[in-house]
Amino acid sequence: MQIKPGGARLGIDVVQSYIKHFGEGLVATDGVVYTAIATFGTTPVEVLNELVNPGFNMQLQEIEVGFTPRLAGLNGSFVGSLIYHWDMREEWFDAFGGANVGTMRTGGWINIAGTYAKSTGTVVAVEDTFSGYVPMGSVPHAPVRVRLTAQALVPNSTGRVKNSSYIQLFGQVIPGV
């Protein structure tokens, strides 16, 4: 057996996968469940902010996503617009480095699906599904944090995420971390 510096065996490059569903643990008779409702208005608000932690650090090869937000304007007297975007960043704790052990490290927020604007009517909800693959140069390691941020032109709008929304990570475990 060959050993790399740091005590890890050579040749352990088995791809691992980890999937995280948002709104998990909830059940409904029709199968449609959402995360908790976030109320927002003219100030940007995080509708969802979730750490996707496979339990070990990963060198990512691929990130697949399927996100379905549901956004609604609740003010009964307007036709307005909502803007929203999905972001992602790395988030981990140092395992090495003496005084830095346990220090939380984060990458910068990366917009992963563009910023979208939607028109809404009186008590009308909009629901879009985003699916695909995140560019790997943007977020090379896991754990990662995912957030949905929304803003409206007027107060009293709501947002939540459907429980069919998910993120799946593919990559190799980083030994010893």
Number of C-alpha atoms within 10 A of each C-alpha: 5 9 10 9 8 8 10 13 12 11 10 11 10 9 14 15 16 14 15 17 16 22 19 15 8 12 12 8 6 6 10 11 19 22 18 13 15 16 20 25 17 14 11 13 18 18 25 21 15 13 16 22 18 18 10 14 21 24 18 22 17 16 21 15 18 15 21 19 23 18 29 25 30 19 16 11 10 14 15 16 17 23 16 22 17 24 18 23 22 21 20 20 15 14 13 12 9 8 8 11 11 13 13 11 10 14 16 12 16 16 17 19 17 10 13 11 13 16 15 20 17 14 14 14 18 15 14 11 13 13 15 13 15 17 13 12 9 16 24 19 23 26 23 22 19 19 18 21 18 28 25 26 17 18 15 15 26 22 28 23 23 21 21 17 20 19 19 17 26 18 21 19 22 16 13 11 12
